[in-house]
Amino acid sequence: MSGARDGAPAPSAPSRFEWADVVIMPVNPTVLPMARAIGNAVAALGLTWRFIWSTPPEDRERHWGDSAGDDDWLDFPLPVSWYASSRDYTFQMIQGRRQIGRHDLRGKFGVFASFIDKGWAPRLFSLECERQGIPTAFIQEGMSLEPRRISAQEAQAHVPAVRRARRSVMRAARRIRSTLAPGMFGYVDEGMHSTCACVYGRERAAALRALGKPADRIFITGNPAFDALTARPIDPVPRSRTIVYAHQRLLEGGEGLALEMRWWKTLAEASNRIGARLIFKLHPRAGLSADDIRGFLGPLQASTDIREDGDVQDLIGSGGAFVTACSTAAYRALVEGVPIVLLEGIPFGLGVDLGRTGAALSARTTDDLPRLLQAALDDPGLRTGLQPAVDAAIERHLHQLDGKAAHRVAAALAGLVRK
C-alpha cells in the first residue's frame, strides 16, 4: 500500500500549462470546502490550480445557486445534465464525447482531478485525458460502502410490476450501451478508472485493491474536510436532546417512497415521544420539498425542524444522536462523538460496516427505532460503550486526524504532474 508522497518540489518558474498545473472539478457544492483545502495545499507546494465548470448553465443555476463563491473557475460546459433521463443521458454522453474530443488538452493542464470518475462530464474528461496521456486522479467524496445481502423479495417488494418491467427494459438497454461503449457506460467502482485514487482510509483502499487497482496507484490520505477537526469523545450525557437525521432517497417508485416514509414517520413519532427535537435535513437532490415532508408528517411537523438548505454536517456536532441509512455525514458524527443510529432495515443493496463492527446502533425494523433512539440519548453506559468501536472505525475509515489530509492529496497530485 502506498501513502501519499510528501515533499514534492516546488517549481522554479510559473506553470507551463495554459490553465493550471492541477485542474479540479467539484461535483456538488458540498465538496467545495474539501476542494478548496486541496487547492490551497497544491499552491503551498508551488503549483497552480483552478476549478473547472462542466455543468450546463441550467443545471448550474438549479444545483449550485450562489454556493460557488468567488473562486476563479474555468468554464468548459459539456451537454451532460445531472438530471437527464437514462435515454437522454446516453445521447448526451455520446455528444459530449465528440465535443471534448475536438480539444487538445495537453497544453491546458497537467493533472485532472475529480470526485467521481464513472459518469457524467468527469468521465468524459477522464476518457479524453487518458487518450491524450494526461494523468487523472479520483478524490473520495462519499462513504466507503459495502454490499449488503437483501432478499429478492425485499428488493422487489417496493417496486410495482409496471416499474419492474420498465426496469428490466432499462437494464437491457444499459447492457447494450455498456457493450458498445464500455469506456463511457461500463460500470466500475469509483476510483477504478483514474490514474490514481486518493481515499480516506484503508477500508476503501482494500476494496479497490480487491477489485484489481494496483496498490501503488492508491493513496490513503484521510478526509481533507476534517483537517480542522479533532475527535471528540462521546459524552455520557448528550450535549442536547436533538436528533439530526440525514435524509436520503434510496428506493425507487411510489411504493419505495411509501416504505421510506414509514421510517420517517416512525422517526418523528419516536423523537416526539422521548421529548427530543428532530432536525430533518433533506438531501439536496431529494426531489422533495419541506412542504412535502410537512404534509406527510401532519401534526408531527410541530416538533420537527425540516430543513432544505445548508450542510447537514454543520448540524451534527451540537446534537445528541445522529440518524442515517448510509450518508457520508456519519463520518462527521464519528469524529464529533455523536452516537449513530443506522436505518439498516431499508432494503438497499449497499451499506456501511459501522453497525456490524459496533460503532453504531442498527435499526433492522421500524419497531427497533424508538428503543434505540431513547438508548442513544438516555443510556450513559451504552453511549460511552460505543467509543472503542468508534475509535477503531475512525482509524479504519479516516486514517489520521492530523490536519494533513489535504497536504497528502496535494502531494499525490503533484507527483502526477507531467514534467
C-alpha positions in Angstrom: 0.0 0.0 0.0 1.3 3.4 -0.9 0.8 6.5 1.1 0.9 10.0 -0.4 4.3 11.2 -1.5 5.2 14.1 0.7 7.7 16.8 -0.1 7.0 17.4 -3.8 9.5 20.0 -5.0 8.1 23.4 -5.8 8.6 24.6 -9.4 11.2 27.3 -10.0 9.0 29.0 -12.6 5.3 29.6 -13.2 3.2 26.8 -14.7 3.9 26.0 -18.3 0.2 25.0 -18.7 -2.3 27.5 -20.0 -4.9 26.8 -17.3 -3.1 25.4 -14.3 -0.8 22.5 -13.2 -3.8 20.9 -11.5 -7.5 21.3 -12.6 -10.1 20.2 -10.0 -13.7 19.5 -11.0 -16.1 19.7 -7.9 -19.3 17.7 -8.5 -21.6 19.4 -6.0 -21.5 22.3 -3.5 -20.9 20.0 -0.6 -17.3 19.2 -1.7 -16.2 22.8 -2.1 -14.6 23.1 1.3 -12.6 20.0 0.7 -11.7 21.1 -2.9 -10.5 24.5 -1.7 -8.4 22.9 1.0 -6.8 20.6 -1.6 -6.2 23.6 -3.9 -4.6 25.6 -1.2 -2.3 22.7 -0.3 -1.4 22.4 -4.0 -0.4 26.1 -4.0 1.7 25.5 -0.9 3.7 23.0 -3.0 4.4 25.7 -5.5 1.9 24.5 -8.2 -1.0 26.3 -9.7 -4.6 25.1 -9.6 -8.1 26.1 -10.8 -11.6 24.8 -10.5 -13.4 23.9 -13.7 -17.1 24.0 -14.6 -18.6 21.4 -16.9 -22.1 21.9 -15.8 -24.7 23.2 -18.3 -25.9 26.7 -17.3 -29.4 25.4 -16.4 -28.0 22.7 -14.1 -25.6 25.2 -12.5 -28.5 27.5 -11.6 -30.6 24.7 -10.3 -28.0 22.8 -8.3 -25.4 25.3 -7.3 -27.2 28.6 -6.9 -24.8 31.1 -5.2 -22.7 28.4 -3.5 -19.8 28.5 -5.9 -18.4 31.7 -4.2 -15.7 33.8 -5.7 -13.3 31.1 -6.8 -11.6 31.5 -10.1 -13.5 29.0 -12.2 -12.7 27.8 -15.8 -15.8 27.4 -17.9 -15.8 24.3 -20.1 -19.5 23.3 -20.3 -20.4 19.9 -21.7 -24.0 18.9 -22.7 -24.5 16.3 -20.0 -27.2 17.1 -17.4 -27.2 15.6 -13.9 -31.0 15.4 -14.2 -31.2 13.7 -17.6 -33.3 10.6 -18.1 -31.4 7.4 -18.9 -32.2 7.8 -22.7 -31.2 11.5 -22.7 -28.1 10.8 -20.7 -26.9 8.2 -23.3 -27.2 10.6 -26.2 -25.7 13.5 -24.1 -22.7 11.4 -23.2 -22.1 10.5 -26.9 -22.5 14.1 -27.9 -20.2 15.3 -25.1 -17.6 12.7 -26.0 -17.4 14.0 -29.6 -17.3 17.6 -28.3 -14.5 17.2 -25.9 -12.5 15.1 -28.4 -12.1 18.1 -30.6 -9.9 19.8 -28.0 -6.2 19.5 -27.3 -6.0 19.5 -23.5 -2.3 18.6 -23.2 -1.2 22.2 -23.1 -4.1 23.2 -20.8 -3.3 21.4 -17.6 -1.0 18.8 -16.0 -3.5 16.7 -13.9 -7.3 16.4 -13.9 -8.8 15.6 -10.5 -12.5 14.9 -9.7 -14.7 13.5 -7.0 -16.3 11.0 -9.3 -14.8 9.1 -12.3 -17.5 6.8 -13.6 -20.1 9.0 -15.2 -21.2 12.4 -16.5 -18.8 15.1 -17.5 -16.0 14.0 -15.2 -15.9 10.7 -17.0 -15.7 12.4 -20.4 -12.8 14.5 -19.2 -11.1 11.4 -17.8 -11.6 9.5 -21.1 -10.1 12.3 -23.1 -7.2 12.8 -20.7 -6.5 9.1 -21.0 -6.4 9.4 -24.8 -4.1 12.4 -24.6 -1.8 11.0 -22.0 -2.8 13.3 -19.2 -2.9 11.7 -15.7 -6.2 11.8 -13.7 -7.0 11.5 -10.0 -10.1 10.4 -8.2 -10.6 12.0 -4.7 -13.0 10.2 -2.5 -16.1 12.2 -1.6 -18.6 9.6 -0.4 -18.7 6.8 2.2 -16.8 3.5 1.9 -19.8 1.3 1.2 -20.0 -2.5 1.2 -22.6 -4.8 -0.5 -25.5 -5.8 1.7 -27.4 -9.1 1.4 -31.1 -8.4 0.8 -33.5 -11.0 -0.4 -35.2 -10.8 -3.8 -38.5 -10.3 -2.0 -37.1 -7.3 -0.1 -35.5 -5.9 -3.3 -38.7 -6.1 -5.3 -41.4 -5.6 -2.6 -41.4 -1.8 -3.0 -41.4 -1.8 -6.9 -44.7 -2.1 -8.7 -45.0 -4.7 -11.5 -45.1 -2.0 -14.2 -41.9 -0.4 -12.9 -40.2 -3.8 -12.6 -40.9 -4.4 -16.3 -39.6 -0.9 -17.2 -36.5 -1.6 -15.1 -35.9 -4.8 -17.0 -36.0 -2.9 -20.3 -33.7 -0.2 -18.9 -31.3 -2.8 -17.6 -31.1 -4.4 -21.0 -30.5 -1.0 -22.6 -27.7 -0.4 -20.2 -26.1 -3.7 -21.0 -26.2 -2.8 -24.7 -24.7 0.6 -24.3 -22.0 -0.8 -21.9 -21.1 -3.4 -24.6 -20.9 -0.8 -27.4 -19.1 1.9 -25.3 -17.7 0.4 -22.2 -15.4 3.3 -21.5 -18.4 5.6 -21.1 -21.1 3.3 -19.8 -19.4 0.2 -18.3 -20.0 0.1 -14.6 -16.9 0.2 -12.3 -16.4 1.4 -8.7 -15.3 4.9 -8.1 -11.5 5.1 -8.3 -11.0 2.3 -10.8 -11.0 4.5 -13.9 -8.5 7.1 -12.8 -4.7 7.0 -12.8 -4.6 7.2 -9.1 -7.2 7.2 -6.3 -7.0 9.3 -3.1 -9.1 7.6 -0.5 -9.9 8.4 3.1 -8.7 5.2 4.8 -7.6 1.6 4.5 -11.2 0.3 4.3 -11.7 1.9 0.9 -8.2 1.2 -0.2 -8.6 -2.6 0.5 -11.8 -2.6 -1.6 -10.1 -1.0 -4.6 -7.2 -3.4 -4.3 -9.6 -6.3 -4.2 -11.1 -5.0 -7.5 -7.7 -5.0 -9.1 -6.4 -1.5 -8.7 -2.6 -1.5 -8.2 -1.5 -0.7 -4.7 0.9 2.0 -5.9 -2.0 3.8 -7.5 -3.9 4.1 -4.3 -3.1 6.9 -1.8 -4.5 6.8 1.8 -4.9 10.4 2.7 -7.7 10.9 5.2 -10.5 13.3 4.6 -9.4 16.9 3.8 -12.7 18.2 5.0 -11.8 17.1 8.5 -8.4 18.8 8.7 -9.6 21.4 11.1 -11.4 18.9 13.4 -10.2 17.0 16.5 -12.0 13.8 17.5 -14.4 14.5 20.4 -15.3 11.7 22.9 -18.8 10.5 23.3 -20.2 12.1 26.5 -22.3 10.1 28.9 -24.9 12.8 28.8 -25.8 14.2 25.3 -25.0 17.8 24.5 -28.6 18.3 23.7 -31.8 16.4 23.1 -31.6 17.0 19.4 -31.7 14.2 16.9 -30.2 15.0 13.5 -31.5 13.0 10.5 -29.5 12.9 7.2 -32.3 12.2 4.8 -31.6 10.3 1.5 -33.8 8.8 -1.2 -32.7 5.2 -1.6 -35.6 3.4 -3.1 -37.4 3.8 -6.4 -41.1 4.1 -7.2 -44.2 5.1 -5.3 -44.1 2.0 -3.1 -40.4 2.6 -2.3 -41.2 6.2 -1.2 -44.1 4.9 0.9 -41.7 2.5 2.6 -39.2 5.2 3.4 -41.9 7.4 4.6 -42.9 4.8 7.2 -39.4 5.1 8.6 -39.6 8.9 8.6 -42.9 8.9 10.4 -41.6 6.4 13.0 -38.5 8.6 13.5 -40.7 11.7 14.1 -43.1 9.9 16.4 -40.3 8.4 18.5 -38.4 11.7 18.7 -41.6 13.4 19.9 -42.4 10.6 22.4 -39.0 10.9 24.2 -39.0 14.7 24.2 -36.3 15.2 21.6 -36.2 17.8 18.9 -35.8 16.2 15.4 -33.9 18.1 12.7 -34.9 16.5 9.4 -32.3 17.6 6.9 -33.5 17.0 3.3 -31.0 15.7 0.8 -30.2 18.4 -1.7 -31.2 16.1 -4.6 -34.2 14.5 -2.8 -36.8 15.6 -5.3 -38.9 16.6 -2.3 -39.6 19.9 -0.6 -40.0 20.8 3.1 -43.7 21.3 2.4 -43.9 17.7 1.1 -42.5 16.4 4.3 -44.7 18.6 6.4 -47.8 17.4 4.6 -46.8 13.8 5.2 -46.0 14.3 8.9 -49.1 16.2 9.7 -49.3 17.1 13.4 -45.8 15.7 13.9 -44.3 18.6 12.0 -44.8 20.8 15.1 -41.9 19.0 16.8 -39.8 18.5 13.6 -37.4 21.1 12.2 -37.4 20.4 8.4 -34.5 22.0 6.6 -33.8 22.2 2.9 -30.7 24.5 2.9 -27.3 24.2 4.4 -25.0 21.2 5.0 -26.1 18.5 7.4 -22.5 18.2 8.7 -22.7 21.6 10.3 -25.6 20.4 12.4 -24.1 17.2 13.9 -21.7 18.5 16.5 -24.4 20.1 18.7 -26.7 17.1 18.5 -27.3 14.2 20.9 -27.8 11.5 18.3 -27.4 11.1 14.5 -29.6 9.0 12.3 -28.8 7.9 8.7 -29.0 5.0 6.3 -25.6 5.4 4.7 -24.9 9.2 4.5 -21.2 10.3 4.4 -22.2 12.6 7.3 -21.9 9.5 9.5 -18.1 10.1 9.4 -18.6 13.5 10.9 -20.8 12.0 13.6 -18.0 9.6 14.5 -15.5 12.4 14.8 -17.9 14.7 16.7 -18.6 11.9 19.3 -22.3 11.7 18.5 -23.9 8.2 18.6 -25.2 7.0 15.3 -28.4 5.0 14.7 -28.4 3.3 11.3 -31.6 2.6 9.4 -30.4 -0.8 8.2 -33.9 -2.2 7.7 -34.4 -0.2 4.4 -33.8 -2.8 1.7 -31.0 -1.0 -0.1 -28.1 -3.0 -1.7 -25.3 -1.0 -0.1 -24.5 -0.2 3.5 -21.7 0.6 5.9 -19.8 -1.6 8.4 -20.5 0.7 11.4 -23.4 -1.4 12.7 -21.6 -4.7 12.1 -18.5 -3.6 13.9 -20.3 -2.0 16.9 -19.6 1.7 16.1 -23.3 2.4 15.6 -26.7 1.1 16.7 -28.6 -0.8 14.0 -32.4 -0.5 13.5 -33.4 -3.5 11.5 -37.1 -2.7 11.7 -39.2 0.4 12.4 -40.1 -1.3 15.8 -36.4 -1.0 16.8 -36.2 2.7 16.2 -37.9 4.1 19.3 -35.9 1.9 21.7 -32.6 2.7 20.0 -33.2 6.5 19.9 -34.1 6.6 23.6 -31.0 4.5 24.4 -28.8 6.7 22.3 -29.9 9.7 24.3 -30.6 8.3 27.8 -28.3 5.3 28.4 -24.9 6.7 29.5 -23.3 3.2 29.6 -24.4 2.4 26.0 -23.3 5.8 24.7 -19.8 5.6 26.1 -19.6 1.8 25.4 -19.6 2.7 21.7 -16.3 4.6 22.0 -13.8 1.8 21.4 -15.5 0.7 18.2 -15.9 4.3 17.1 -12.2 4.9 17.6 -11.4 1.8 15.5 -13.8 3.0 12.8 -12.2 6.4 12.6 -8.8 4.8 12.1 -10.1 2.3 9.6 -12.2 4.8 7.5 -10.4 8.1 8.0 -6.8 7.3 8.5 -5.3 10.1 10.7 -7.0 13.2 12.0 -3.7 15.1 12.0 -4.7 18.1 9.9 -2.6 16.9 6.9 -5.1 15.1 4.7 -5.3 18.0 2.1 -1.5 18.0 2.0 -1.4 14.3 1.3 -3.9 14.6 -1.5 -1.9 17.6 -2.9 1.3 15.7 -2.7 -0.3 12.8 -4.7 -1.5 15.2 -7.3 1.9 16.9 -7.5 3.5 13.6 -8.1 1.3 13.1 -11.2 2.1 16.5 -12.9 3.8 15.8 -16.2 7.4 17.0 -16.3 
